[in-house]
Amino acid sequence: MHWNTIRIAITRFAFALVILFTVAILAVMPSAVVASFGHSAVQSISRPHQTAELQQSISPQVIARGDYTCVINSAGQLYCWGANATIPEDLGPIIQLSAGGNHICAVTSINTLRCWGDNSYGQIALPVDMGPIVQVGAGSYHTCAVDSSGTLRCWGANGSGQRTVPPDLGVVTSVSAGGSHTCAVLADGTLRCWGANWNVQVSVPANLGPVSQVSAASNHTCAVKTDGILRCWGANWVSQASVPANLGPVSQVSAVSDHTCAVKIDGPLRCWGDNTAGQATVPDSRPNHAGQRRQ
């Protein structure tokens, strides 16, 4: 497996860039230890849950925040370490994970939604009438999920209207919950955003066109167009919304607090924006078991 082609899913409040290349290790060796940049040592690693044979292929994913990191391997096993490493014992295999301000939500292999962590704004209080869930997005203090019919549901904090789903939204394929705003990709590729707009983070460019993926950060938003072109808008005080001119087509983007990372179509990872902790500096080699770069 080519180390540079691993799919990423870095949440929007990450303080340090996780080494995405290590996801491949978990895909083949579930007991492997994964380290992340920005942490001097792994504080704790959760015990992987027993998994039944899955009926669908799972893409390895890594999800990071400032004080914890989680990884899903190809068997659907979830590993977390750091300050928020506790995983529900009865969780079982999962297919997608999203980490918010201080809460985590996971879509299980049977399309149920589980959330745990901080509930000060009701962000993990799931609606009782939810159907099968296909994707979830956890924001700072709110959560949104897309069910199998394409209906979007949101709950939690609503100080800026971030959880108020527009009544004319239509069928949704994916959602991203940011700091105080929410963005959803519709079935026809249209992007809709709502909530806080103090940095024009919900002002979708009129000429954007259809998109395949969106990532809502604290104060900026990025979307991958269906032709692979990346567009970003909103806060840009450390150039987090300034897409490099030579970036080229990308397959995925993750907008974080003050920096942005994207996976290019041909594999390499590019990051830009705030780099005070090295979070926008992509390592040029794989980490060893202690989290140090190999020479």
N, C-alpha and C positions, 0 to 999 in steps of 0.2 A: 504494500500500500504506500503510495507517495505521501510523505509527511505533510506536504504543503496543501494537499487537497481535502484535508479534514474539514467538515462543516462546523461552523461556529455558531454559538448563540450566547453572546456576552450581554448580560443585562445592563440596563441603562444606568445604574448607579455605581458601576465598578470603579474602584480607585486604582487598581493595578491590572495590567494585561496578563491574562492567564495563558500559559503556553499551550496552544491548541493542538500542537502536534502530539501531545501525550494521550489524546483520546484513543488513538489507534492501539496503544498499549492495553487499555482496558478492554478493547474489542476482542483481543485474543487472550489476555491474561487478566481475568477479573480480580485477582488478588494483588495486582501491581499497585505500587504507591505512586500517586501523581502529585507533583509539586506545582506551585504557582509563584510567579514573580510578585513581589510586593508583600510576601509573608516570609519571615525569617525561618519559620519552621512549621511543619504541619502540626496543628494542635490536637486534632483527633480525626479519626476516620470511622465513619459509620460502618456497621456490619452489613454486607450486601444481603438482600433478601433472596430467598429461594424463588426461582422463576419457573413457571410452567412453560411448555413449548408454545411459542408465540405464533399466531396466525399471520403476522405481518412482519416485514423487515423493519428494523429500527436503525436509524442513523445515529451513530455516536454523537453526543452533544456535551458541551461544557458550558456551564453557567457560573458567572463569578460576580461577587460583590466585593466591597471594600474589606469585609472581615470574614467572609466565608466563600467556599467554592463547592460546586456540585458537578458531578459527571454522570452521564447515562452511558452505559456500554451497549454493545450491539445485542445483548441478551435482555435488555430492559432493566438491568440492575442499576440502582441509584446509589452513588457514593457521595457523601458530603463531609467536609472537614472545615474547622475554624469555629467561629463564634455561634453559628446557627446550624450545627451539624446534626442535630437530632432529627431522625426520620421516623415516622409512624411505623410501628412494628408490623402492622397488617397492611402496609401499602401495596406490596406485590409489584409486578413488573409495570413499568411506565413507558410511554412513547414520547412525551414532551413535558418540558419543565419550564417554569418562568419564575424568576425571583424578583420581588418588589423591594420596597424600602426595608421592611423587617419581616416579611412573610414570603412563603414559597407556595406555589400551586403546581400540581402535577396532573396530567391526563394519563389515566391508567390504560393498560392494554385492552380493557373491556369498555373503554370510553366513559368512565366515570371521572369526576373531578374531585381531587382531594387538596385541601389547603391547610397550612399550619403556620404558627408563628404569631406575630402581633395582630391583635384584633381591636385596637383602640378605635378604629373607625368602621368596624364591621367588615373589614376587607377579606376576612376568611369565613364570614357567615354566609354560606352558600344558599341561594334561593332553593326552596324545597321542591319546586316544580320543574327543575331543570331536566332536559332530556339528555341523550348521549352527547358527550362533548368531544370535539375534534381538535380544538386548539384553545390555549389560554394565554392571557397577557396580564402580568402583575405590575402595577404601577407603584408609585410611592406609598399611597394609602388607599388605592382602589384596585379593583380586579375586574377584568372582562373576559368572557368566554364565548366561543362560537359553538353552537350545537350542530348536530348532523343535518339539520334542515337549513342551515345558514343563518339562523337567528342569533343575534348578538344580545347578550345579557351583561350588565355591569352592576356592581355594588361597591359599597365603601364610601370613602370621602367624596364630597360633591361640592366643595366650596367654589369651584370654578366651572361647575357643570360638566366635569369630566366623566361622570358616570351616567349622565342623561343621554341615552341613545336617541338620535333623531328619529322621529316617527316615520319618516320617508326613506329610511336608510336602505331598505331592500336586503337582498341576499348577500351575506358576508362570507368571504373565504378565509380571512385571517385578520387578527387584531393585534395592536401594540399599544400598551398603556404606558404613558410617560409620567413625568412628575405630577402635573396637574392637567394633562390633556390626553386625548385618546385618538387614535387613527385606525381606520378599518379599510381593508381592500375588498371591494365588491366583486361580484361574480363576473362583471364585464371589465374588470381591471381598473375601474374608477376608484380614486382615493378620496375618502372623506375624513376630515379631522374636526374635532370640537373640544371645547374646554378653554383653559387659560391661553391667552394670545398676546401677552405682554411683550413677547419677543417675536411676534408673527409666526410662531411655531405651528399654528393651525391654519395659516393662510396658504393653502395649496396653490402652487403656481398654476396660472390659467392654461399654460401651454405644456403642462406635465405629460398628458397622455396616459395610456394604460400602464399600470404597474403590476409587478409580481410579488413584491414584498415591501413592507414598511417597518421602520424602527423609530419609535418616539422616545426621545431622551428627556432630560429635565427641561431644557429650554430650546432645543432644536429638533428637527425631524429630517430623516433621510428616507428616500424611497428608490428602489431599483425598478427601472422601467422594463417593459417586456423585451426590449432590445438590449438589455444589459447596461444601459447608461444609468449612472447614479446621479441623483439630484438631492441636494440638501438645502434647507432654509431655516431661518430662526436665528437665535443667538450665535454670534460669530466672534466673540471677544478674544478667543485664542485660536481662531481659524478652524474651529471644529466643524463648521458648515461649508468650508472652502474645499471643494472636491479637487484633488490634484489634477492638473491639466493633462498629464500623461497617464492617468489611471487606466483608461480603457474599460471594456465591458466587465461587469462584475456579476457574481451569482448570488451574493448575500451581503447584507450590511448590518452593522450593529452600532447604533448611536448611543453613546454613553453620556455621562454628565457633561464633560467638557472635551471629549475626544471621540473620534469615529474610527471604526475599522471595517474594512470590506475585503471579501475574498474575490480575487480576480477570476475570470473565466478560465484562464490558463493555470490557475492554482495558487500563485503567491498571495500572501496576506499583506495588505497595506493599511497603515494607521496614520492619523494626523490629528492635530489639535494640541491640547495641553499635554506636556511631556515632563512635568516637574518631578514625577516619580518614575519616569521611564516607561509609562504606560502606552505611549505611542511609538516606542522603539521596538520593532519586531525582532526577536532574537534570530540570529543567523544559523543556529544549530540547535539540536535537540537537547533537552535537559537530562541530567542524570538523576539518580534516585534522590539526591539531596537537593535538587532544584537548581544546581549550578550548571552553566552551559558547558557542553563538551567542546574541547578544542579540536 
